[in-house]
Amino acid sequence: MSNISGDGTLTPGEFRVAAFAFAERWKSSVSAFPPWSWLSPPKHPWLSNEVDGYLALENVCLLDSSEENHAGCCTDLEDPHCCGDDEPIDDATLVQSRRDDFRYYDFHVIYDSSYRVPVLYFRAYSGDGRTLLLSEFEGDLPADSSEALVKSKWTFITQEEHPYLNRPWYKLHPCGTSECMKLLFQSDTSIRATSGAAELYLLSWFSVVGRMVGLSIPYQMMKCENDT
């Protein structure tokens, strides 16, 4: 594919290619973690048909690092995705069973046609399925994100209707995304000029955005990027 533009944005086609590449790299490089899926919702006349779907990572349990057990492993749930002591761990894992004392998250990466960048939508819910308010789960967020919430809660994280599900979800506001990505790619012009620049765009973007909600890029995935 052609190299991306220098303004820090993606076209709808580049987003779709980048999304599939990101999901495949996540799956192939970190098999111990839950996969991202590309969801293609029914077409609606009021939605733009530029992009026919979005990335989804659902039923994720985020554990505080102060838990007695390994961060990211929901023990006693017989979860095949929970990693053992000999495998790398992260702050997130997929759980097959529910516990009322855990909080669960769904993450969706959706293309914003106005800003022309990916946007991270997410929601939190309890083990019994009750949707949680921001005030109920903001303690799960990393310290930097908690500080940002105090300073600018409704510009950092906003609650809006999900573009495809027509239900209120939270999202990380995309207003500074293109400028951030522009600076990132300007610092290494060789990346922007490569044929796989769009794929690297989404990986680089998520390495920043994911940390804001406690979902970091696994080490193996970043190593895969450095080896390319």
N, CA, C and O of each residue as an XYZ file, in Angstrom:
912
protein
N       0.840     -1.187      0.000
C       0.000      0.000      0.000
C       0.878      1.242      0.000
O       2.063      1.157      0.323
N       0.319      2.393     -0.357
C       1.100      3.612     -0.422
C       1.408      4.132      0.970
O       0.750      3.779      1.949
N       2.439      4.991      1.032
C       2.782      5.574      2.311
C       1.698      6.556      2.736
O       1.000      7.123      1.895
N       1.559      6.758      4.054
C       0.490      7.598      4.573
C       0.866      9.069      4.464
O       2.020      9.417      4.218
N      -0.140      9.928      4.654
C       0.091     11.368      4.572
C       0.888     11.828      5.780
O       1.045     11.096      6.758
N       1.388     13.052      5.696
C       2.223     13.566      6.772
C       1.484     14.381      7.804
O       2.115     15.012      8.652
N       0.140     14.389      7.759
C      -0.607     15.217      8.704
C      -1.117     14.443      9.913
O      -1.893     14.979     10.705
N      -0.692     13.192     10.067
C      -1.075     12.416     11.240
C      -2.434     11.766     11.163
O      -2.952     11.303     12.179
N      -3.031     11.719      9.974
C      -4.351     11.112      9.821
C      -4.275      9.866      8.942
O      -3.255      9.583      8.315
N      -5.392      9.128      8.919
C      -5.525      7.942      8.076
C      -6.759      8.075      7.196
O      -7.745      8.693      7.596
N      -6.711      7.506      6.019
C      -7.912      7.380      5.205
C      -8.713      6.184      5.720
O      -8.159      5.347      6.432
N      -9.998      6.079      5.380
C     -10.779      4.912      5.794
C     -10.144      3.596      5.346
O     -10.128      2.623      6.100
N      -9.623      3.567      4.120
C      -8.987      2.346      3.633
C      -7.739      1.996      4.410
O      -7.489      0.825      4.697
N      -6.949      3.006      4.754
C      -5.740      2.766      5.540
C      -6.087      2.270      6.933
O      -5.392      1.414      7.482
N      -7.169      2.807      7.512
C      -7.590      2.343      8.830
C      -7.959      0.867      8.801
O      -7.567      0.112      9.691
N      -8.697      0.457      7.803
C      -9.120     -0.940      7.714
C      -7.918     -1.864      7.577
O      -7.840     -2.888      8.256
N      -6.985     -1.509      6.708
C      -5.768     -2.311      6.538
C      -4.981     -2.351      7.838
O      -4.502     -3.407      8.251
N      -4.850     -1.192      8.481
C      -4.100     -1.113      9.729
C      -4.760     -1.936     10.830
O      -4.072     -2.567     11.632
N      -6.098     -1.930     10.871
C      -6.822     -2.668     11.897
C      -6.599     -4.171     11.764
O      -6.359     -4.855     12.759
N      -6.676     -4.686     10.544
C      -6.448     -6.113     10.332
C      -5.007     -6.488     10.663
O      -4.754     -7.538     11.253
N      -4.069     -5.632     10.282
C      -2.664     -5.911     10.565
C      -2.395     -5.886     12.066
O      -1.650     -6.719     12.581
N      -3.000     -4.935     12.761
C      -2.832     -4.829     14.207
C      -3.385     -6.065     14.909
O      -2.733     -6.631     15.787
N      -4.591     -6.481     14.521
C      -5.213     -7.651     15.143
C      -4.400     -8.914     14.890
O      -4.254     -9.750     15.781
N      -3.875     -9.053     13.684
C      -3.089    -10.235     13.345
C      -1.775    -10.248     14.104
O      -1.343    -11.297     14.583
N      -1.138     -9.094     14.217
C       0.134     -9.036     14.940
C      -0.077     -9.325     16.417
O       0.724    -10.023     17.039
N      -1.160     -8.786     16.982
C      -1.490     -9.048     18.386
C      -1.690    -10.551     18.595
O      -1.174    -11.129     19.551
N      -2.437    -11.166     17.697
C      -2.750    -12.588     17.836
C      -1.522    -13.467     17.664
O      -1.330    -14.418     18.422
N      -0.691    -13.161     16.678
C       0.447    -14.023     16.369
C       1.615    -13.842     17.318
O       2.374    -14.782     17.551
N       1.771    -12.647     17.868
C       2.933    -12.397     18.715
C       2.654    -12.636     20.182
O       3.585    -12.855     20.958
N       1.379    -12.599     20.586
C       1.034    -12.762     21.997
C      -0.156    -13.702     22.113
O      -1.284    -13.259     22.327
N       0.091    -14.983     21.975
C      -0.995    -15.960     21.972
C      -1.636    -16.128     23.343
O      -2.750    -16.642     23.438
N      -0.952    -15.704     24.415
C      -1.493    -15.872     25.757
C      -2.581    -14.853     26.074
O      -3.252    -14.970     27.100
N      -2.765    -13.863     25.216
C      -3.725    -12.814     25.481
C      -4.929    -12.936     24.552
O      -4.826    -13.544     23.486
N      -6.065    -12.367     24.941
C      -7.263    -12.438     24.094
C      -7.049    -11.703     22.783
O      -6.298    -10.729     22.741
N      -7.695    -12.150     21.711
C      -7.506    -11.513     20.399
C      -8.450    -10.336     20.183
O      -9.515    -10.244     20.795
N      -8.034     -9.451     19.308
C      -8.931     -8.427     18.785
C      -9.706     -9.025     17.611
O      -9.180     -9.845     16.858
N     -10.955     -8.607     17.467
C     -11.792     -9.093     16.370
C     -12.293     -7.916     15.548
O     -12.530     -6.830     16.078
N     -12.452     -8.142     14.248
C     -13.036     -7.135     13.370
C     -14.527     -7.411     13.270
O     -14.934     -8.469     12.790
N     -15.340     -6.467     13.720
C     -16.787     -6.630     13.706
C     -17.388     -5.795     12.583
O     -17.067     -4.617     12.428
N     -18.257     -6.416     11.808
C     -18.937     -5.721     10.708
C     -20.420     -5.626     11.033
O     -21.163     -6.577     10.790
N     -20.862     -4.507     11.573
C     -22.267     -4.360     11.962
C     -23.163     -4.178     10.751
O     -22.678     -3.879      9.659
N     -24.466     -4.354     10.930
C     -25.407     -4.111      9.826
C     -25.307     -2.674      9.337
O     -25.042     -1.759     10.117
N     -25.517     -2.488      8.060
C     -25.451     -1.152      7.488
C     -26.679     -0.333      7.895
O     -27.806     -0.829      7.908
N     -26.427      0.926      8.223
C     -27.515      1.844      8.531
C     -27.407      3.053      7.610
O     -26.300      3.530      7.360
N     -28.508      3.552      7.105
C     -28.453      4.660      6.146
C     -27.870      5.938      6.718
O     -27.364      6.778      5.974
N     -27.937      6.099      8.073
C     -27.440      7.340      8.664
C     -25.955      7.259      9.007
O     -25.379      8.246      9.466
N     -25.323      6.104      8.793
C     -23.903      5.958      9.075
C     -23.096      6.033      7.797
O     -23.547      5.616      6.730
N     -21.893      6.572      7.923
C     -20.994      6.622      6.775
C     -20.603      5.208      6.383
O     -20.349      4.370      7.248
N     -20.552      4.939      5.092
C     -20.166      3.615      4.617
C     -18.689      3.568      4.227
O     -18.251      2.662      3.518
N     -17.922      4.568      4.705
C     -16.505      4.602      4.377
C     -15.760      3.423      4.999
O     -14.855      2.863      4.380
N     -16.139      3.045      6.220
C     -15.514      1.929      6.920
C     -16.608      0.948      7.309
O     -17.630      1.350      7.864
N     -16.405     -0.334      7.025
C     -17.470     -1.313      7.222
C     -17.356     -2.079      8.534
O     -17.938     -3.155      8.668
N     -16.623     -1.548      9.498
C     -16.514     -2.242     10.764
C     -15.537     -1.572     11.705
O     -15.089     -0.449     11.474
N     -15.212     -2.298     12.789
C     -14.309     -1.752     13.799
C     -13.661     -2.904     14.561
O     -14.110     -4.047     14.481
N     -12.608     -2.590     15.295
C     -11.909     -3.582     16.105
C     -12.552     -3.682     17.483
O     -12.990     -2.676     18.042
N     -12.610     -4.895     18.031
C     -13.220     -5.094     19.342
C     -12.396     -6.061     20.185
O     -11.949     -7.102     19.702
N     -12.205     -5.703     21.436
C     -11.593     -6.565     22.450
C     -12.533     -6.517     23.642
O     -12.676     -5.468     24.271
N     -13.177     -7.635     23.965
C     -14.272     -7.598     24.923
C     -14.091     -8.600     26.062
O     -13.307     -9.545     25.977
N     -14.851     -8.350     27.132
C     -14.844     -9.199     28.322
C     -13.458     -9.257     28.954
O     -12.977    -10.325     29.332
N     -12.830     -8.098     29.060
C     -11.487     -7.991     29.624
C     -11.586     -7.612     31.088
O     -12.340     -6.714     31.462
N     -10.819     -8.305     31.908
C     -10.778     -8.035     33.343
C      -9.484     -7.307     33.654
O      -8.400     -7.861     33.473
N      -9.589     -6.069     34.120
C      -8.406     -5.313     34.515
C      -8.243     -5.424     36.019
O      -9.155     -5.107     36.782
N      -7.070     -5.877     36.433
C      -6.799     -6.045     37.853
C      -5.795     -5.012     38.319
O      -4.870     -4.653     37.591
N      -5.986     -4.538     39.536
C      -5.045     -3.598     40.120
C      -3.746     -4.318     40.433
O      -3.763     -5.479     40.842
N      -2.630     -3.648     40.248
C      -1.327     -4.278     40.481
C      -1.085     -4.578     41.943
O      -0.139     -5.293     42.275
N      -1.933     -4.039     42.841
C      -1.772     -4.306     44.262
C      -2.442     -5.598     44.688
O      -2.324     -6.006     45.843
N      -3.161     -6.263     43.749
C      -3.798     -7.529     44.082
C      -2.751     -8.541     44.511
O      -1.604     -8.482     44.067
N      -3.143     -9.468     45.373
C      -2.220    -10.477     45.852
C      -1.738    -11.356     44.721
O      -0.585    -11.789     44.728
N      -2.591    -11.631     43.749
C      -2.213    -12.478     42.635
C      -1.548    -11.637     41.560
O      -1.507    -10.411     41.659
N      -1.026    -12.297     40.531
C      -0.401    -11.583     39.432
C      -1.384    -10.610     38.808
O      -2.556    -10.926     38.601
N      -0.882     -9.418     38.513
C      -1.724     -8.459     37.815
C      -2.120     -9.026     36.467
O      -1.275     -9.482     35.697
N      -3.421     -8.993     36.188
C      -3.882     -9.458     34.894
C      -4.365    -10.888     34.893
O      -4.933    -11.327     33.893
N      -4.168    -11.641     35.964
C      -4.616    -13.027     35.995
C      -5.756    -13.173     36.986
O      -5.571    -12.970     38.185
N      -6.930    -13.522     36.492
C      -8.074    -13.760     37.357
C      -8.010    -15.213     37.799
O      -8.440    -16.100     37.062
N      -7.498    -15.465     38.955
C      -7.269    -16.829     39.403
C      -8.565    -17.483     39.844
O      -9.571    -16.819     40.094
N      -8.510    -18.808     39.933
C      -9.638    -19.629     40.361
C     -10.799    -19.575     39.384
O     -11.931    -19.899     39.745
N     -10.530    -19.169     38.146
C     -11.592    -19.112     37.152
C     -11.379    -20.131     36.052
O     -12.162    -20.199     35.104
N     -10.315    -20.930     36.172
C      -9.981    -21.919     35.155
C      -9.955    -21.268     33.782
O     -10.502    -21.802     32.817
N      -9.320    -20.122     33.707
C      -9.275    -19.348     32.465
C      -8.078    -19.760     31.628
O      -6.946    -19.606     32.086
N      -8.275    -20.281     30.413
C      -7.152    -20.698     29.587
C      -6.272    -19.547     29.157
O      -5.133    -19.777     28.750
N      -6.757    -18.303     29.230
C      -5.956    -17.162     28.816
C      -5.112    -16.616     29.956
O      -4.251    -15.767     29.725
N      -5.338    -17.084     31.189
C      -4.510    -16.621     32.288
C      -3.141    -17.258     32.172
O      -3.011    -18.467     31.980
N      -2.133    -16.430     32.292
C      -0.786    -16.920     32.052
C      -0.163    -17.460     33.320
O      -0.481    -17.018     34.424
N       0.725    -18.419     33.149
C       1.438    -18.997     34.262
C       2.653    -18.189     34.623
O       2.925    -17.152     34.017
N       3.406    -18.672     35.637
C       4.574    -17.936     36.096
C       5.650    -17.851     35.048
O       6.487    -16.950     35.101
N       5.656    -18.772     34.083
C       6.708    -18.789     33.083
C       6.341    -18.002     31.842
O       7.081    -18.026     30.859
N       5.205    -17.297     31.866
C       4.787    -16.518     30.714
C       4.687    -15.052     31.098
O       4.403    -14.745     32.256
N       4.911    -14.133     30.156
C       4.783    -12.711     30.456
C       3.355    -12.359     30.807
O       2.417    -12.972     30.297
N       3.182    -11.372     31.678
C       1.854    -10.978     32.121
C       1.626     -9.515     31.822
O       2.570     -8.758     31.596
N       0.374     -9.126     31.824
C      -0.002     -7.754     31.535
C      -1.105     -7.375     32.498
O      -1.487     -8.177     33.349
N      -1.623     -6.164     32.376
C      -2.671     -5.697     33.259
C      -4.060     -6.098     32.800
O      -5.052     -5.625     33.354
N      -4.151     -6.960     31.799
C      -5.470     -7.327     31.287
C      -5.494     -8.788     30.897
O      -4.476     -9.347     30.489
N      -6.655     -9.406     31.023
C      -6.829    -10.772     30.564
C      -8.291    -11.020     30.265
O      -9.159    -10.335     30.806
N      -8.573    -11.971     29.428
C      -9.944    -12.355     29.116
C     -10.387    -13.413     30.112
O      -9.631    -14.339     30.406
N     -11.589    -13.290     30.630
C     -12.087    -14.270     31.578
C     -13.323    -14.932     31.003
O     -14.153    -14.284     30.366
N     -13.435    -16.230     31.237
C     -14.570    -16.982     30.729
C     -15.704    -17.046     31.749
O     -16.852    -17.297     31.384
N     -15.390    -16.820     33.024
C     -16.389    -16.821     34.076
C     -16.415    -15.440     34.715
O     -15.446    -14.688     34.611
N     -17.497    -15.108     35.364
C     -17.658    -13.790     35.956
C     -17.579    -13.870     37.476
O     -18.064    -14.826     38.083
N     -16.963    -12.856     38.087
C     -16.983    -12.705     39.531
C     -17.483    -11.315     39.835
O     -17.069    -10.348     39.196
N     -18.371    -11.205     40.807
C     -18.996     -9.923     41.093
C     -18.010     -8.888     41.605
O     -18.266     -7.689     41.492
N     -16.871     -9.330     42.174
C     -15.925     -8.374     42.731
C     -14.914     -7.886     41.697
O     -14.020     -7.112     42.039
N     -15.030     -8.317     40.449
C     -14.169     -7.827     39.374
C     -14.952     -6.866     38.483
O     -16.180     -6.913     38.405
N     -14.200     -5.995     37.814
C     -14.802     -5.119     36.810
C     -14.315     -5.554     35.438
O     -13.160     -5.946     35.271
N     -15.196     -5.481     34.471
C     -14.906     -5.952     33.120
C     -15.038     -4.804     32.127
O     -15.784     -3.850     32.343
N     -14.291     -4.925     31.034
C     -14.238     -3.845     30.049
C     -14.402     -4.389     28.636
O     -13.944     -5.485     28.312
N     -15.066     -3.597     27.810
C     -15.096     -3.809     26.362
C     -14.392     -2.624     25.717
O     -14.653     -1.474     26.071
N     -13.497     -2.904     24.768
C     -12.767     -1.861     24.053
C     -13.070     -1.966     22.563
O     -12.994     -3.052     21.990
N     -13.410     -0.855     21.939
C     -13.646     -0.800     20.500
C     -12.787      0.304     19.892
O     -12.740      1.419     20.413
N     -12.111     -0.005     18.796
C     -11.337      0.988     18.052
C     -12.126      1.320     16.789
O     -12.304      0.469     15.918
N     -12.596      2.555     16.697
C     -13.509      2.978     15.636
C     -12.909      4.157     14.879
O     -12.304      5.049     15.472
N     -13.084      4.147     13.579
C     -12.584      5.247     12.752
C     -13.514      6.450     12.859
O     -14.726      6.329     12.684
N     -12.932      7.613     13.149
C     -13.690      8.853     13.217
C     -13.500      9.609     11.910
O     -12.401     10.076     11.610
N     -14.569      9.728     11.134
C     -14.459     10.337      9.809
C     -14.253     11.846      9.870
O     -13.800     12.443      8.893
N     -14.574     12.471     10.997
C     -14.363     13.913     11.139
C     -12.899     14.233     11.420
O     -12.304     15.099     10.777
N     -12.327     13.523     12.391
C     -10.921     13.735     12.735
C      -9.981     12.909     11.860
O      -8.787     13.196     11.780
N     -10.524     11.887     11.207
C      -9.759     10.986     10.339
C      -8.657     10.258     11.114
O      -7.528     10.118     10.645
N      -9.019      9.806     12.299
C      -8.099      9.064     13.163
C      -8.880      7.956     13.870
O     -10.108      8.013     13.928
N      -8.189      6.952     14.408
C      -8.870      5.947     15.228
C      -9.235      6.531     16.582
O      -8.542      7.406     17.100
N     -10.324      6.042     17.146
C     -10.777      6.486     18.465
C     -11.047      5.254     19.316
O     -11.643      4.286     18.845
N     -10.608      5.292     20.570
C     -10.841      4.181     21.482
C     -12.112      4.431     22.285
O     -12.172      5.353     23.098
N     -13.126      3.602     22.048
C     -14.352      3.599     22.838
C     -14.258      2.467     23.858
O     -13.660      1.426     23.583
N     -14.845      2.671     25.027
C     -14.825      1.603     26.024
C     -15.986      1.755     26.991
O     -16.555      2.834     27.155
N     -16.317      0.639     27.623
C     -17.319      0.644     28.681
C     -16.878     -0.317     29.759
O     -16.128     -1.258     29.499
N     -17.347     -0.077     30.973
C     -17.023     -0.935     32.110
C     -18.314     -1.469     32.712
O     -19.342     -0.793     32.706
N     -18.247     -2.686     33.229
C     -19.434     -3.270     33.835
C     -19.017     -4.255     34.913
O     -17.907     -4.786     34.891
N     -19.910     -4.491     35.846
C     -19.640     -5.398     36.959
C     -19.889     -6.838     36.545
O     -20.348     -7.108     35.435
N     -19.583     -7.759     37.448
C     -19.743     -9.172     37.146
C     -21.174     -9.573     36.864
O     -21.416    -10.569     36.182
N     -22.130     -8.807     37.383
C     -23.541     -9.120     37.123
C     -24.071     -8.406     35.885
O     -25.267     -8.459     35.600
N     -23.173     -7.730     35.143
C     -23.562     -7.089     33.896
C     -23.999     -5.645     34.013
O     -24.350     -5.028     33.007
N     -23.988     -5.089     35.212
C     -24.420     -3.701     35.392
C     -23.374     -2.742     34.834
O     -22.193     -2.842     35.167
N     -23.809     -1.811     33.983
C     -22.898     -0.817     33.422
C     -22.440      0.141     34.509
O     -23.244      0.601     35.320
N     -21.147      0.440     34.524
C     -20.566      1.289     35.558
C     -20.363      2.710     35.054
O     -20.055      2.932     33.883
N     -20.539      3.662     35.953
C     -20.254      5.053     35.664
C     -18.760      5.312     35.790
O     -18.037      4.541     36.420
N     -18.307      6.402     35.186
C     -16.890      6.746     35.240
C     -16.397      6.857     36.669
O     -15.283      6.434     36.976
N     -17.210      7.419     37.541
C     -16.807      7.590     38.938
C     -16.602      6.259     39.648
O     -15.915      6.194     40.667
N     -17.201      5.189     39.106
C     -17.094      3.882     39.736
C     -15.852      3.106     39.310
O     -15.414      2.198     40.016
N     -15.281      3.462     38.150
C     -14.116      2.700     37.697
C     -12.882      3.552     37.442
O     -11.853      3.016     37.030
N     -12.948      4.866     37.672
C     -11.788      5.689     37.378
C     -10.601      5.319     38.257
O      -9.460      5.633     37.917
N     -10.853      4.654     39.385
C      -9.757      4.182     40.220
C      -8.942      3.088     39.559
O      -7.810      2.827     39.967
N      -9.510      2.434     38.527
C      -8.774      1.407     37.784
C      -7.763      2.019     36.822
O      -6.818      1.350     36.403
N      -7.955      3.278     36.473
C      -7.104      3.907     35.470
C      -5.722      4.200     36.033
O      -5.582      4.429     37.235
N      -4.698      4.198     35.185
C      -3.346      4.533     35.626
C      -3.298      5.926     36.241
O      -4.178      6.752     35.998
N      -2.260      6.182     37.041
C      -2.154      7.446     37.771
C      -2.182      8.654     36.844
O      -2.830      9.656     37.148
N      -1.483      8.566     35.712
C      -1.450      9.696     34.776
C      -2.839     10.019     34.252
O      -3.200     11.187     34.105
N      -3.613      8.985     33.971
C      -4.964      9.198     33.466
C      -5.869      9.777     34.547
O      -6.721     10.620     34.265
N      -5.683      9.327     35.779
C      -6.483      9.856     36.881
C      -6.219     11.337     37.080
O      -7.139     12.109     37.350
N      -4.948     11.737     36.944
C      -4.606     13.155     37.068
C      -5.239     13.963     35.940
O      -5.731     15.069     36.161
N      -5.223     13.405     34.732
C      -5.828     14.099     33.595
C      -7.330     14.257     33.786
O      -7.910     15.258     33.366
N      -7.960     13.271     34.416
C      -9.393     13.356     34.671
C      -9.713     14.498     35.619
O     -10.709     15.200     35.446
N      -8.864     14.679     36.622
C      -9.080     15.757     37.584
C      -8.990     17.116     36.896
O      -9.765     18.025     37.191
N      -8.032     17.243     35.973
C      -7.798     18.529     35.315
C      -8.806     18.812     34.204
O      -9.246     19.950     34.038
N      -9.168     17.792     33.451
C     -10.038     18.031     32.285
C     -10.865     16.794     31.975
O     -10.687     16.159     30.935
N     -11.765     16.460     32.881
C     -12.517     15.211     32.765
C     -13.274     15.099     31.452
O     -13.240     14.044     30.817
N     -13.952     16.147     31.030
C     -14.845     16.015     29.884
C     -14.187     16.377     28.557
O     -14.860     16.418     27.527
N     -12.897     16.636     28.568
C     -12.166     16.745     27.302
C     -11.210     15.581     27.130
O     -10.823     15.254     26.008
N     -10.828     14.955     28.228
C      -9.957     13.784     28.162
C     -10.774     12.530     27.877
O     -10.478     11.791     26.938
N     -11.791     12.294     28.679
C     -12.725     11.184     28.467
C     -14.124     11.766     28.341
O     -14.577     12.502     29.218
N     -14.799     11.440     27.264
C     -16.161     11.919     27.057
C     -17.108     10.731     26.930
O     -16.695      9.636     26.550
N     -18.363     10.955     27.246
C     -19.380      9.918     27.075
C     -20.269     10.304     25.904
O     -20.892     11.366     25.903
N     -20.321      9.431     24.912
C     -21.114      9.684     23.721
C     -21.786      8.393     23.271
O     -21.443      7.303     23.730
N     -22.729      8.533     22.383
C     -23.402      7.355     21.843
C     -22.456      6.586     20.933
O     -21.807      7.163     20.061
N     -22.389      5.300     21.144
C     -21.559      4.448     20.295
C     -22.064      4.553     18.853
O     -23.263      4.409     18.615
N     -21.171      4.801     17.887
C     -21.612      5.016     16.502
C     -22.389      3.859     15.895
O     -23.205      4.064     14.997
N     -22.144      2.642     16.375
C     -22.800      1.472     15.792
C     -23.838      0.834     16.718
O     -24.810      0.246     16.243
N     -23.639      0.945     18.030
C     -24.503      0.238     18.978
C     -25.608      1.112     19.547
O     -26.534      0.606     20.180
N     -25.520      2.428     19.327
C     -26.549      3.360     19.795
C     -26.776      3.281     21.298
O     -27.906      3.381     21.777
N     -25.687      3.100     22.032
C     -25.730      3.112     23.490
C     -24.594      3.994     23.990
O     -23.585      4.138     23.301
N     -24.735      4.589     25.178
C     -23.673      5.468     25.679
C     -22.408      4.684     26.041
O     -22.455      3.727     26.814
N     -21.305      5.097     25.479
C     -19.989      4.550     25.787
C     -19.061      5.718     26.104
O     -19.326      6.860     25.730
N     -17.972      5.409     26.799
C     -16.932      6.410     27.010
C     -15.922      6.310     25.874
O     -15.755      5.258     25.257
N     -15.258      7.422     25.616
C     -14.207      7.401     24.607
C     -13.106      8.372     24.998
O     -13.349      9.352     25.702
N     -11.896      8.090     24.536
C     -10.791      9.021     24.691
C     -10.900     10.040     23.565
O     -10.892      9.674     22.390
N     -11.000     11.295     23.915
C     -11.265     12.316     22.904
C     -10.118     12.397     21.901
O      -8.953     12.427     22.296
N     -10.437     12.432     20.606
C      -9.402     12.350     19.567
C      -8.821     13.689     19.121
O      -8.100     13.734     18.125
N      -9.115     14.783     19.831
C      -8.762     16.105     19.313
C      -7.257     16.282     19.104
O      -6.854     17.020     18.204
N      -6.420     15.629     19.906
C      -4.980     15.804     19.750
C      -4.281     14.652     19.058
O      -3.053     14.629     18.970
N      -5.057     13.692     18.566
C      -4.456     12.482     18.008
C      -3.626     12.751     16.763
O      -2.490     12.285     16.670
N      -4.162     13.485     15.816
C      -3.441     13.695     14.558
C      -2.138     14.450     14.782
O      -1.126     14.147     14.149
N      -2.160     15.424     15.674
C      -0.934     16.183     15.939
C       0.115     15.302     16.606
O       1.301     15.382     16.287
N      -0.334     14.457     17.537
C       0.585     13.533     18.202
C       1.211     12.573     17.200
O       2.421     12.349     17.220
N       0.383     12.004     16.321
C       0.897     11.054     15.341
C       1.761     11.747     14.296
O       2.721     11.161     13.796
N       1.431     12.974     13.968
C       2.250     13.743     13.028
C       3.656     13.928     13.578
O       4.639     13.719     12.867
N       3.753     14.323     14.849
C       5.060     14.513     15.472
C       5.819     13.199     15.565
O       7.035     13.162     15.375
N       5.100     12.121     15.856
C       5.740     10.815     15.973
C       6.356     10.385     14.651
O       7.491      9.908     14.616
N       5.615     10.551     13.568
C       6.119     10.130     12.266
C       7.143     11.105     11.697
O       7.996     10.711     10.902
N       7.068     12.367     12.093
C       8.085     13.321     11.658
C       9.437     13.010     12.275
O      10.481     13.291     11.685
N       9.410     12.421     13.481
C      10.667     12.097     14.147
C      11.390     10.944     13.477
O      12.586     10.748     13.694
N      10.670     10.174     12.658
C      11.283      9.072     11.912
C      10.615      9.009     10.543
O       9.680      8.236     10.334
N      11.096      9.819      9.622
C      10.475      9.909      8.299
C      10.576      8.615      7.515
O       9.798      8.393      6.587
N      11.528      7.753      7.873
C      11.670      6.491      7.154
C      10.462      5.598      7.361
O      10.120      4.805      6.484
N       9.800      5.718      8.528
C       8.610      4.914      8.798
C       7.466      5.348      7.897
O       6.785      4.510      7.306
N       7.250      6.664      7.787
C       6.137      7.169      6.985
C       6.292      6.812      5.517
O       5.299      6.683      4.800
N       7.530      6.652      5.066
C       7.771      6.384      3.653
C       7.669      4.911      3.295
O       7.684      4.562      2.115
N       7.566      4.038      4.296
C       7.508      2.614      4.013
C       6.112      2.209      3.578
O       5.133      2.898      3.864
N       6.033      1.075      2.878
C       4.740      0.594      2.390
C       3.844      0.119      3.517
O       2.630      0.035      3.336
N       4.414     -0.197      4.689
C       3.619     -0.669      5.814
C       3.391      0.392      6.868
O       3.146      0.067      8.029
N       3.467      1.668      6.480
C       3.357      2.755      7.450
C       2.008      2.765      8.161
O       1.950      3.040      9.359
N       0.926      2.470      7.448
C      -0.397      2.490      8.068
C      -0.503      1.435      9.162
O      -1.103      1.680     10.208
N       0.082      0.256      8.921
C       0.066     -0.789      9.938
C       0.803     -0.333     11.191
O       0.341     -0.566     12.307
N       1.952      0.319     11.005
C       2.718      0.808     12.140
C       2.006      1.963     12.834
O       2.193      2.180     14.031
N       1.194      2.701     12.091
C       0.440      3.814     12.669
C      -0.427      3.318     13.820
O      -0.367      3.870     14.919
N      -1.227      2.289     13.583
C      -2.158      1.826     14.607
C      -1.417      1.232     15.801
O      -1.848      1.400     16.942
N      -0.326      0.549     15.554
C       0.466     -0.007     16.644
C       1.057      1.112     17.493
O       1.011      1.054     18.722
N       1.608      2.127     16.841
C       2.186      3.259     17.566
C       1.105      4.020     18.326
O       1.304      4.418     19.474
N      -0.041      4.217     17.677
C      -1.156      4.910     18.324
C      -1.619      4.176     19.575
O      -1.826      4.794     20.619
N      -1.782      2.855     19.475
C      -2.295      2.110     20.618
C      -1.271      2.001     21.738
O      -1.646      1.864     22.902
N       0.011      2.058     21.407
C       1.034      2.009     22.452
C       0.909      3.208     23.386
O       1.327      3.144     24.543
N       0.335      4.300     22.885
C       0.099      5.489     23.705
C      -1.294      5.453     24.325
O      -1.443      5.625     25.535
N      -2.307      5.232     23.503
C      -3.694      5.295     23.953
C      -4.032      4.157     24.912
O      -4.730      4.371     25.904
N      -3.546      2.957     24.627
C      -3.865      1.819     25.472
C      -3.423      2.001     26.910
O      -4.121      1.592     27.838
N      -2.261      2.618     27.097
C      -1.753      2.827     28.454
C      -2.685      3.708     29.275
O      -2.726      3.594     30.501
N      -3.429      4.579     28.614
C      -4.316      5.495     29.330
C      -5.459      4.772     30.022
O      -6.037      5.291     30.976
N      -5.788      3.575     29.547
C      -6.858      2.791     30.168
C      -6.318      1.501     30.773
O      -7.084      0.580     31.059
N      -5.006      1.431     30.969
C      -4.401      0.268     31.605
C      -4.240     -0.934     30.710
O      -4.088     -2.051     31.203
N      -4.269     -0.733     29.395
C      -4.147     -1.839     28.445
C      -2.913     -1.599     27.580
O      -2.999     -0.994     26.511
N      -1.782     -2.074     28.049
C      -0.522     -1.797     27.377
C      -0.262     -2.771     26.236
O      -0.757     -3.898     26.231
N       0.526     -2.308     25.270
C       0.995     -3.199     24.211
C       1.932     -4.225     24.833
O       2.911     -3.834     25.469
N       1.676     -5.521     24.678
C       2.574     -6.538     25.232
C       3.982     -6.421     24.661
O       4.173     -5.994     23.522
N       4.956     -6.806     25.464
C       6.360     -6.676     25.074
C       6.648     -7.397     23.768
O       7.369     -6.881     22.915
N       6.082     -8.599     23.611
C       6.364     -9.365     22.396
C       5.920     -8.617     21.142
O       6.559     -8.715     20.094
N       4.827     -7.875     21.254
C       4.309     -7.156     20.100
C       5.217     -5.989     19.738
O       5.444     -5.729     18.556
N       5.735     -5.289     20.726
C       6.654     -4.193     20.467
C       7.971     -4.722     19.927
O       8.599     -4.082     19.084
N       8.396     -5.888     20.409
C       9.622     -6.497     19.904
C       9.463     -6.852     18.436
O      10.388     -6.720     17.635
N       8.232     -7.318     18.102
C       7.942     -7.652     16.709
C       8.058     -6.418     15.831
O       8.523     -6.499     14.694
N       7.631     -5.267     16.362
C       7.731     -4.021     15.602
C       9.191     -3.653     15.382
O       9.575     -3.255     14.282
N      10.011     -3.787     16.430
C      11.410     -3.402     16.318
C      12.181     -4.302     15.378
O      13.196     -3.891     14.816
N      11.707     -5.538     15.200
C      12.402     -6.489     14.340
C      12.062     -6.296     12.870
O      12.744     -6.834     11.997
N      10.980     -5.509     12.585
C      10.563     -5.333     11.196
C      11.396     -4.283     10.496
O      11.178     -4.007      9.316
